[in-house]
Amino acid sequence: MEIEKTLPYRTVGSARDVARAYTFKGSYAATFDFVIINNTADTLRYVANEYGWYRYCPPAVGVWRNGVTLQNRAAGLHLANPSTTRLTCGA
């Protein structure tokens, strides 16, 4: 799942990086170097964040893992018409 999210994210990020680097450097070589280094670092950081999210779950999401339904939680918060979808964090 990380690949399907990472590729579009990095495509948009790369376009932004090219525009930014060329604007400041005015050199194709410097722009290329910046984009390659920045994409590598950003992709690694993004994938690490996704794996960390699935592995360690923030405490608020961990509540859903324990069998609490959205209807029960929404009723406690006085919210109307909650979805029937159960939230989970990882497998």
Biopython code that builds the backbone (N, CA, C, O; Angstrom):
import numpy as np
from Bio.PDB.StructureBuilder import StructureBuilder

atoms = [
    (1, "MET", "N", (0.812, -1.192, 0.000)),
    (1, "MET", "CA", (0.000, 0.000, 0.000)),
    (1, "MET", "C", (0.861, 1.264, 0.000)),
    (1, "MET", "O", (0.449, 2.292, -0.536)),
    (2, "GLU", "N", (2.034, 1.194, 0.588)),
    (2, "GLU", "CA", (2.886, 2.375, 0.647)),
    (2, "GLU", "C", (3.320, 2.851, -0.736)),
    (2, "GLU", "O", (3.461, 4.052, -0.970)),
    (3, "ILE", "N", (3.533, 1.900, -1.658)),
    (3, "ILE", "CA", (3.967, 2.272, -3.009)),
    (3, "ILE", "C", (2.892, 3.088, -3.719)),
    (3, "ILE", "O", (3.205, 4.081, -4.376)),
    (4, "GLU", "N", (1.615, 2.678, -3.595)),
    (4, "GLU", "CA", (0.530, 3.401, -4.260)),
    (4, "GLU", "C", (0.383, 4.817, -3.713)),
    (4, "GLU", "O", (-0.049, 5.714, -4.436)),
    (5, "LYS", "N", (0.730, 5.025, -2.466)),
    (5, "LYS", "CA", (0.655, 6.354, -1.878)),
    (5, "LYS", "C", (1.925, 7.150, -2.136)),
    (5, "LYS", "O", (1.874, 8.364, -2.332)),
    (6, "THR", "N", (3.060, 6.468, -2.138)),
    (6, "THR", "CA", (4.341, 7.159, -2.258)),
    (6, "THR", "C", (4.568, 7.713, -3.657)),
    (6, "THR", "O", (5.033, 8.843, -3.803)),
    (7, "LEU", "N", (4.250, 6.940, -4.683)),
    (7, "LEU", "CA", (4.531, 7.388, -6.056)),
    (7, "LEU", "C", (3.826, 8.694, -6.436)),
    (7, "LEU", "O", (4.493, 9.602, -6.932)),
    (8, "PRO", "N", (2.520, 8.833, -6.230)),
    (8, "PRO", "CA", (1.890, 10.121, -6.555)),
    (8, "PRO", "C", (2.415, 11.260, -5.676)),
    (8, "PRO", "O", (2.592, 12.386, -6.140)),
    (9, "TYR", "N", (2.657, 10.950, -4.415)),
    (9, "TYR", "CA", (3.185, 11.955, -3.496)),
    (9, "TYR", "C", (4.538, 12.473, -3.990)),
    (9, "TYR", "O", (4.781, 13.679, -4.001)),
    (10, "ARG", "N", (5.410, 11.557, -4.395)),
    (10, "ARG", "CA", (6.729, 11.955, -4.858)),
    (10, "ARG", "C", (6.674, 12.617, -6.230)),
    (10, "ARG", "O", (7.510, 13.471, -6.524)),
    (11, "THR", "N", (5.721, 12.252, -7.074)),
    (11, "THR", "CA", (5.591, 12.902, -8.387)),
    (11, "THR", "C", (5.275, 14.382, -8.209)),
    (11, "THR", "O", (5.905, 15.235, -8.833)),
    (12, "VAL", "N", (4.314, 14.682, -7.371)),
    (12, "VAL", "CA", (3.963, 16.076, -7.102)),
    (12, "VAL", "C", (5.125, 16.781, -6.408)),
    (12, "VAL", "O", (5.454, 17.919, -6.743)),
    (13, "GLY", "N", (5.739, 16.111, -5.452)),
    (13, "GLY", "CA", (6.881, 16.696, -4.754)),
    (13, "GLY", "C", (8.050, 16.974, -5.685)),
    (13, "GLY", "O", (8.745, 17.978, -5.530)),
    (14, "SER", "N", (8.269, 16.089, -6.649)),
    (14, "SER", "CA", (9.361, 16.275, -7.610)),
    (14, "SER", "C", (9.121, 17.486, -8.491)),
    (14, "SER", "O", (10.042, 18.259, -8.753)),
    (15, "ALA", "N", (7.895, 17.654, -8.945)),
    (15, "ALA", "CA", (7.570, 18.820, -9.769)),
    (15, "ALA", "C", (7.817, 20.107, -8.987)),
    (15, "ALA", "O", (8.359, 21.072, -9.525)),
    (16, "ARG", "N", (7.426, 20.117, -7.743)),
    (16, "ARG", "CA", (7.669, 21.279, -6.878)),
    (16, "ARG", "C", (9.165, 21.512, -6.689)),
    (16, "ARG", "O", (9.633, 22.648, -6.748)),
    (17, "ASP", "N", (9.911, 20.434, -6.461)),
    (17, "ASP", "CA", (11.353, 20.548, -6.250)),
    (17, "ASP", "C", (12.075, 21.062, -7.486)),
    (17, "ASP", "O", (12.993, 21.875, -7.374)),
    (18, "VAL", "N", (11.667, 20.595, -8.669)),
    (18, "VAL", "CA", (12.292, 21.065, -9.911)),
    (18, "VAL", "C", (12.076, 22.558, -10.064)),
    (18, "VAL", "O", (13.017, 23.299, -10.347)),
    (19, "ALA", "N", (10.844, 23.001, -9.878)),
    (19, "ALA", "CA", (10.548, 24.434, -10.009)),
    (19, "ALA", "C", (11.334, 25.253, -8.991)),
    (19, "ALA", "O", (11.904, 26.291, -9.329)),
    (20, "ARG", "N", (11.363, 24.797, -7.774)),
    (20, "ARG", "CA", (12.062, 25.527, -6.713)),
    (20, "ARG", "C", (13.574, 25.562, -6.964)),
    (20, "ARG", "O", (14.191, 26.623, -6.880)),
    (21, "ALA", "N", (14.164, 24.414, -7.268)),
    (21, "ALA", "CA", (15.620, 24.352, -7.459)),
    (21, "ALA", "C", (16.060, 25.165, -8.668)),
    (21, "ALA", "O", (17.053, 25.890, -8.605)),
    (22, "TYR", "N", (15.325, 25.046, -9.766)),
    (22, "TYR", "CA", (15.737, 25.790, -10.960)),
    (22, "TYR", "C", (15.568, 27.294, -10.752)),
    (22, "TYR", "O", (16.360, 28.087, -11.260)),
    (23, "THR", "N", (14.544, 27.680, -10.011)),
    (23, "THR", "CA", (14.335, 29.101, -9.729)),
    (23, "THR", "C", (15.505, 29.682, -8.946)),
    (23, "THR", "O", (15.960, 30.791, -9.227)),
    (24, "PHE", "N", (15.989, 28.932, -7.966)),
    (24, "PHE", "CA", (17.069, 29.456, -7.131)),
    (24, "PHE", "C", (18.456, 29.235, -7.711)),
    (24, "PHE", "O", (19.338, 30.071, -7.516)),
    (25, "LYS", "N", (18.674, 28.131, -8.419)),
    (25, "LYS", "CA", (20.008, 27.810, -8.920)),
    (25, "LYS", "C", (20.210, 28.198, -10.373)),
    (25, "LYS", "O", (21.301, 28.625, -10.750)),
    (26, "GLY", "N", (19.171, 28.056, -11.202)),
    (26, "GLY", "CA", (19.293, 28.402, -12.614)),
    (26, "GLY", "C", (20.177, 27.445, -13.396)),
    (26, "GLY", "O", (20.595, 27.760, -14.510)),
    (27, "SER", "N", (20.463, 26.292, -12.833)),
    (27, "SER", "CA", (21.336, 25.321, -13.467)),
    (27, "SER", "C", (20.631, 23.976, -13.516)),
    (27, "SER", "O", (20.079, 23.511, -12.518)),
    (28, "TYR", "N", (20.655, 23.352, -14.702)),
    (28, "TYR", "CA", (20.024, 22.039, -14.829)),
    (28, "TYR", "C", (20.745, 20.988, -13.985)),
    (28, "TYR", "O", (20.095, 20.133, -13.384)),
    (29, "ALA", "N", (22.058, 21.037, -13.933)),
    (29, "ALA", "CA", (22.831, 20.055, -13.164)),
    (29, "ALA", "C", (22.533, 20.174, -11.674)),
    (29, "ALA", "O", (22.317, 19.166, -11.002)),
    (30, "ALA", "N", (22.519, 21.389, -11.159)),
    (30, "ALA", "CA", (22.234, 21.598, -9.737)),
    (30, "ALA", "C", (20.795, 21.195, -9.420)),
    (30, "ALA", "O", (20.517, 20.631, -8.361)),
    (31, "THR", "N", (19.883, 21.490, -10.349)),
    (31, "THR", "CA", (18.485, 21.107, -10.161)),
    (31, "THR", "C", (18.349, 19.594, -10.109)),
    (31, "THR", "O", (17.664, 19.062, -9.236)),
    (32, "PHE", "N", (18.995, 18.897, -11.035)),
    (32, "PHE", "CA", (18.936, 17.442, -11.085)),
    (32, "PHE", "C", (19.495, 16.836, -9.800)),
    (32, "PHE", "O", (18.877, 15.945, -9.217)),
    (33, "ASP", "N", (20.649, 17.308, -9.357)),
    (33, "ASP", "CA", (21.260, 16.801, -8.124)),
    (33, "ASP", "C", (20.341, 17.010, -6.918)),
    (33, "ASP", "O", (20.155, 16.107, -6.103)),
    (34, "PHE", "N", (19.774, 18.205, -6.817)),
    (34, "PHE", "CA", (18.887, 18.511, -5.703)),
    (34, "PHE", "C", (17.663, 17.602, -5.703)),
    (34, "PHE", "O", (17.279, 17.074, -4.660)),
    (35, "VAL", "N", (17.055, 17.421, -6.863)),
    (35, "VAL", "CA", (15.839, 16.607, -6.954)),
    (35, "VAL", "C", (16.127, 15.153, -6.606)),
    (35, "VAL", "O", (15.337, 14.529, -5.898)),
    (36, "ILE", "N", (17.230, 14.602, -7.084)),
    (36, "ILE", "CA", (17.566, 13.209, -6.775)),
    (36, "ILE", "C", (17.806, 13.017, -5.279)),
    (36, "ILE", "O", (17.260, 12.094, -4.675)),
    (37, "ILE", "N", (18.611, 13.876, -4.691)),
    (37, "ILE", "CA", (18.912, 13.758, -3.260)),
    (37, "ILE", "C", (17.654, 13.981, -2.427)),
    (37, "ILE", "O", (17.386, 13.227, -1.491)),
    (38, "ASN", "N", (16.890, 15.004, -2.760)),
    (38, "ASN", "CA", (15.689, 15.313, -1.992)),
    (38, "ASN", "C", (14.634, 14.211, -2.125)),
    (38, "ASN", "O", (13.984, 13.861, -1.140)),
    (39, "ASN", "N", (14.458, 13.666, -3.321)),
    (39, "ASN", "CA", (13.484, 12.587, -3.513)),
    (39, "ASN", "C", (13.868, 11.343, -2.730)),
    (39, "ASN", "O", (13.012, 10.701, -2.121)),
    (40, "THR", "N", (15.122, 11.007, -2.741)),
    (40, "THR", "CA", (15.571, 9.834, -1.995)),
    (40, "THR", "C", (15.298, 10.013, -0.499)),
    (40, "THR", "O", (14.745, 9.121, 0.145)),
    (41, "ALA", "N", (15.681, 11.148, 0.040)),
    (41, "ALA", "CA", (15.474, 11.403, 1.467)),
    (41, "ALA", "C", (13.987, 11.462, 1.813)),
    (41, "ALA", "O", (13.564, 10.874, 2.808)),
    (42, "ASP", "N", (13.193, 12.162, 1.009)),
    (42, "ASP", "CA", (11.760, 12.275, 1.285)),
    (42, "ASP", "C", (11.047, 10.935, 1.184)),
    (42, "ASP", "O", (10.180, 10.633, 2.005)),
    (43, "THR", "N", (11.398, 10.135, 0.195)),
    (43, "THR", "CA", (10.755, 8.833, 0.028)),
    (43, "THR", "C", (11.069, 7.920, 1.203)),
    (43, "THR", "O", (10.175, 7.254, 1.726)),
    (44, "LEU", "N", (12.320, 7.883, 1.621)),
    (44, "LEU", "CA", (12.693, 7.058, 2.770)),
    (44, "LEU", "C", (11.976, 7.511, 4.044)),
    (44, "LEU", "O", (11.501, 6.690, 4.828)),
    (45, "ARG", "N", (11.907, 8.808, 4.232)),
    (45, "ARG", "CA", (11.233, 9.351, 5.412)),
    (45, "ARG", "C", (9.725, 9.048, 5.366)),
    (45, "ARG", "O", (9.130, 8.710, 6.390)),
    (46, "TYR", "N", (9.119, 9.167, 4.199)),
    (46, "TYR", "CA", (7.687, 8.906, 4.041)),
    (46, "TYR", "C", (7.350, 7.439, 4.316)),
    (46, "TYR", "O", (6.407, 7.143, 5.050)),
    (47, "VAL", "N", (8.121, 6.525, 3.727)),
    (47, "VAL", "CA", (7.865, 5.099, 3.923)),
    (47, "VAL", "C", (8.118, 4.711, 5.377)),
    (47, "VAL", "O", (7.354, 3.929, 5.943)),
    (48, "ALA", "N", (9.173, 5.239, 5.991)),
    (48, "ALA", "CA", (9.439, 4.961, 7.406)),
    (48, "ALA", "C", (8.286, 5.445, 8.280)),
    (48, "ALA", "O", (7.909, 4.770, 9.238)),
    (49, "ASN", "N", (7.733, 6.594, 7.962)),
    (49, "ASN", "CA", (6.593, 7.108, 8.707)),
    (49, "ASN", "C", (5.383, 6.187, 8.564)),
    (49, "ASN", "O", (4.692, 5.921, 9.547)),
    (50, "GLU", "N", (5.121, 5.702, 7.359)),
    (50, "GLU", "CA", (3.991, 4.794, 7.142)),
    (50, "GLU", "C", (4.164, 3.490, 7.927)),
    (50, "GLU", "O", (3.231, 3.026, 8.583)),
    (51, "TYR", "N", (5.346, 2.912, 7.856)),
    (51, "TYR", "CA", (5.581, 1.678, 8.597)),
    (51, "TYR", "C", (5.496, 1.913, 10.101)),
    (51, "TYR", "O", (4.960, 1.081, 10.833)),
    (52, "GLY", "N", (6.017, 3.029, 10.558)),
    (52, "GLY", "CA", (5.913, 3.368, 11.976)),
    (52, "GLY", "C", (4.470, 3.547, 12.404)),
    (52, "GLY", "O", (4.083, 3.123, 13.492)),
    (53, "TRP", "N", (3.678, 4.171, 11.553)),
    (53, "TRP", "CA", (2.259, 4.379, 11.854)),
    (53, "TRP", "C", (1.545, 3.037, 12.016)),
    (53, "TRP", "O", (0.801, 2.834, 12.975)),
    (54, "TYR", "N", (1.776, 2.132, 11.077)),
    (54, "TYR", "CA", (1.120, 0.830, 11.141)),
    (54, "TYR", "C", (1.641, -0.027, 12.298)),
    (54, "TYR", "O", (0.906, -0.835, 12.865)),
    (55, "ARG", "N", (2.888, 0.158, 12.628)),
    (55, "ARG", "CA", (3.488, -0.668, 13.682)),
    (55, "ARG", "C", (3.098, -0.193, 15.079)),
    (55, "ARG", "O", (2.755, -1.004, 15.939)),
    (56, "TYR", "N", (3.149, 1.115, 15.304)),
    (56, "TYR", "CA", (2.995, 1.633, 16.656)),
    (56, "TYR", "C", (1.677, 2.344, 16.920)),
    (56, "TYR", "O", (1.366, 2.604, 18.082)),
    (57, "CYS", "N", (0.902, 2.666, 15.922)),
    (57, "CYS", "CA", (-0.417, 3.320, 16.057)),
    (57, "CYS", "C", (-0.421, 4.421, 17.114)),
    (57, "CYS", "O", (0.026, 4.205, 18.240)),
    (58, "PRO", "N", (-0.913, 5.577, 16.759)),
    (58, "PRO", "CA", (-1.100, 6.605, 17.780)),
    (58, "PRO", "C", (-2.153, 6.134, 18.793)),
    (58, "PRO", "O", (-3.023, 5.341, 18.431)),
    (59, "PRO", "N", (-2.103, 6.587, 20.019)),
    (59, "PRO", "CA", (-3.046, 6.118, 21.042)),
    (59, "PRO", "C", (-4.512, 6.284, 20.653)),
    (59, "PRO", "O", (-5.321, 5.406, 20.953)),
    (60, "ALA", "N", (-4.874, 7.378, 19.998)),
    (60, "ALA", "CA", (-6.275, 7.603, 19.624)),
    (60, "ALA", "C", (-6.766, 6.542, 18.653)),
    (60, "ALA", "O", (-7.919, 6.119, 18.743)),
    (61, "VAL", "N", (-5.930, 6.105, 17.735)),
    (61, "VAL", "CA", (-6.328, 5.084, 16.776)),
    (61, "VAL", "C", (-6.327, 3.717, 17.438)),
    (61, "VAL", "O", (-7.129, 2.859, 17.070)),
    (62, "GLY", "N", (-5.456, 3.496, 18.396)),
    (62, "GLY", "CA", (-5.398, 2.222, 19.087)),
    (62, "GLY", "C", (-6.707, 1.866, 19.780)),
    (62, "GLY", "O", (-7.001, 0.686, 19.970)),
    (63, "VAL", "N", (-7.503, 2.875, 20.161)),
    (63, "VAL", "CA", (-8.796, 2.626, 20.795)),
    (63, "VAL", "C", (-9.694, 1.847, 19.845)),
    (63, "VAL", "O", (-10.385, 0.923, 20.273)),
    (64, "TRP", "N", (-9.697, 2.203, 18.561)),
    (64, "TRP", "CA", (-10.564, 1.535, 17.588)),
    (64, "TRP", "C", (-10.171, 0.066, 17.442)),
    (64, "TRP", "O", (-11.021, -0.785, 17.175)),
    (65, "ARG", "N", (-8.909, -0.222, 17.613)),
    (65, "ARG", "CA", (-8.437, -1.594, 17.484)),
    (65, "ARG", "C", (-9.046, -2.491, 18.565)),
    (65, "ARG", "O", (-9.172, -3.699, 18.365)),
    (66, "ASN", "N", (-9.416, -1.924, 19.679)),
    (66, "ASN", "CA", (-9.937, -2.697, 20.803)),
    (66, "ASN", "C", (-11.436, -2.979, 20.701)),
    (66, "ASN", "O", (-12.064, -3.309, 21.707)),
    (67, "GLY", "N", (-12.015, -2.856, 19.522)),
    (67, "GLY", "CA", (-13.402, -3.238, 19.318)),
    (67, "GLY", "C", (-14.418, -2.133, 19.522)),
    (67, "GLY", "O", (-15.619, -2.403, 19.495)),
    (68, "VAL", "N", (-13.985, -0.906, 19.724)),
    (68, "VAL", "CA", (-14.927, 0.192, 19.869)),
    (68, "VAL", "C", (-15.431, 0.560, 18.483)),
    (68, "VAL", "O", (-14.637, 0.766, 17.565)),
    (69, "THR", "N", (-16.735, 0.644, 18.329)),
    (69, "THR", "CA", (-17.290, 1.007, 17.026)),
    (69, "THR", "C", (-17.435, 2.517, 16.929)),
    (69, "THR", "O", (-17.450, 3.223, 17.936)),
    (70, "LEU", "N", (-17.539, 2.989, 15.713)),
    (70, "LEU", "CA", (-17.735, 4.418, 15.513)),
    (70, "LEU", "C", (-19.073, 4.880, 16.094)),
    (70, "LEU", "O", (-19.190, 5.992, 16.608)),
    (71, "GLN", "N", (-20.078, 4.004, 16.004)),
    (71, "GLN", "CA", (-21.378, 4.376, 16.564)),
    (71, "GLN", "C", (-21.285, 4.606, 18.069)),
    (71, "GLN", "O", (-21.831, 5.583, 18.581)),
    (72, "ASN", "N", (-20.594, 3.707, 18.783)),
    (72, "ASN", "CA", (-20.443, 3.858, 20.234)),
    (72, "ASN", "C", (-19.679, 5.131, 20.574)),
    (72, "ASN", "O", (-20.078, 5.888, 21.460)),
    (73, "ARG", "N", (-18.604, 5.355, 19.881)),
    (73, "ARG", "CA", (-17.779, 6.539, 20.153)),
    (73, "ARG", "C", (-18.519, 7.817, 19.795)),
    (73, "ARG", "O", (-18.471, 8.795, 20.541)),
    (74, "ALA", "N", (-19.209, 7.816, 18.650)),
    (74, "ALA", "CA", (-19.950, 9.000, 18.220)),
    (74, "ALA", "C", (-21.090, 9.307, 19.180)),
    (74, "ALA", "O", (-21.382, 10.474, 19.441)),
    (75, "ALA", "N", (-21.738, 8.269, 19.710)),
    (75, "ALA", "CA", (-22.819, 8.488, 20.673)),
    (75, "ALA", "C", (-22.284, 9.186, 21.920)),
    (75, "ALA", "O", (-22.944, 10.063, 22.478)),
    (76, "GLY", "N", (-21.101, 8.801, 22.349)),
    (76, "GLY", "CA", (-20.493, 9.442, 23.514)),
    (76, "GLY", "C", (-20.121, 10.890, 23.257)),
    (76, "GLY", "O", (-20.051, 11.692, 24.188)),
    (77, "LEU", "N", (-19.884, 11.229, 22.000)),
    (77, "LEU", "CA", (-19.543, 12.600, 21.629)),
    (77, "LEU", "C", (-20.755, 13.381, 21.139)),
    (77, "LEU", "O", (-20.641, 14.553, 20.781)),
    (78, "HIS", "N", (-21.908, 12.733, 21.123)),
    (78, "HIS", "CA", (-23.162, 13.333, 20.664)),
    (78, "HIS", "C", (-23.095, 13.737, 19.189)),
    (78, "HIS", "O", (-23.551, 14.815, 18.810)),
    (79, "LEU", "N", (-22.528, 12.869, 18.373)),
    (79, "LEU", "CA", (-22.473, 13.090, 16.929)),
    (79, "LEU", "C", (-23.589, 12.313, 16.265)),
    (79, "LEU", "O", (-23.924, 11.212, 16.701)),
    (80, "ALA", "N", (-24.167, 12.872, 15.213)),
    (80, "ALA", "CA", (-25.272, 12.209, 14.520)),
    (80, "ALA", "C", (-24.756, 11.421, 13.322)),
    (80, "ALA", "O", (-23.797, 11.830, 12.668)),
    (81, "ASN", "N", (-25.395, 10.295, 13.040)),
    (81, "ASN", "CA", (-25.170, 9.484, 11.846)),
    (81, "ASN", "C", (-23.709, 9.113, 11.583)),
    (81, "ASN", "O", (-23.184, 9.464, 10.527)),
    (82, "PRO", "N", (-23.051, 8.434, 12.479)),
    (82, "PRO", "CA", (-21.678, 8.018, 12.198)),
    (82, "PRO", "C", (-21.658, 6.907, 11.149)),
    (82, "PRO", "O", (-22.638, 6.180, 10.985)),
    (83, "SER", "N", (-20.561, 6.785, 10.460)),
    (83, "SER", "CA", (-20.384, 5.720, 9.487)),
    (83, "SER", "C", (-20.326, 4.374, 10.208)),
    (83, "SER", "O", (-20.029, 4.312, 11.401)),
    (84, "THR", "N", (-20.609, 3.312, 9.481)),
    (84, "THR", "CA", (-20.542, 1.986, 10.089)),
    (84, "THR", "C", (-19.150, 1.380, 9.944)),
    (84, "THR", "O", (-18.910, 0.262, 10.400)),
    (85, "THR", "N", (-18.251, 2.095, 9.325)),
    (85, "THR", "CA", (-16.901, 1.596, 9.117)),
    (85, "THR", "C", (-16.135, 1.568, 10.435)),
    (85, "THR", "O", (-16.211, 2.497, 11.239)),
    (86, "ARG", "N", (-15.394, 0.478, 10.635)),
    (86, "ARG", "CA", (-14.525, 0.363, 11.800)),
    (86, "ARG", "C", (-13.137, 0.859, 11.404)),
    (86, "ARG", "O", (-12.626, 0.502, 10.342)),
    (87, "LEU", "N", (-12.544, 1.663, 12.236)),
    (87, "LEU", "CA", (-11.193, 2.133, 11.981)),
    (87, "LEU", "C", (-10.197, 1.146, 12.551)),
    (87, "LEU", "O", (-10.378, 0.649, 13.662)),
    (88, "THR", "N", (-9.150, 0.860, 11.803)),
    (88, "THR", "CA", (-8.083, 0.015, 12.310)),
    (88, "THR", "C", (-6.758, 0.659, 11.983)),
    (88, "THR", "O", (-6.669, 1.523, 11.111)),
    (89, "CYS", "N", (-5.761, 0.246, 12.667)),
    (89, "CYS", "CA", (-4.414, 0.737, 12.419)),
    (89, "CYS", "C", (-3.547, -0.481, 12.168)),
    (89, "CYS", "O", (-3.136, -1.156, 13.112)),
    (90, "GLY", "N", (-3.266, -0.768, 10.915)),
    (90, "GLY", "CA", (-2.451, -1.917, 10.569)),
    (90, "GLY", "C", (-3.211, -3.223, 10.730)),
    (90, "GLY", "O", (-4.430, -3.246, 10.898)),
    (91, "ALA", "N", (-2.451, -4.306, 10.674)),
    (91, "ALA", "CA", (-3.090, -5.624, 10.740)),
    (91, "ALA", "C", (-3.147, -6.150, 12.156)),
    (91, "ALA", "O", (-3.654, -7.248, 12.387)),
]
sb = StructureBuilder()
sb.init_structure("model")
sb.init_model(0)
sb.init_chain("A")
sb.init_seg("    ")
for serial, (resi, resn, name, xyz) in enumerate(atoms, 1):
    if name == "N":
        sb.init_residue(resn, " ", resi, " ")
    sb.init_atom(name, np.array(xyz, "f"), 0.0, 1.0, " ", f" {name:<3s}", serial, name[0])
structure = sb.get_structure()
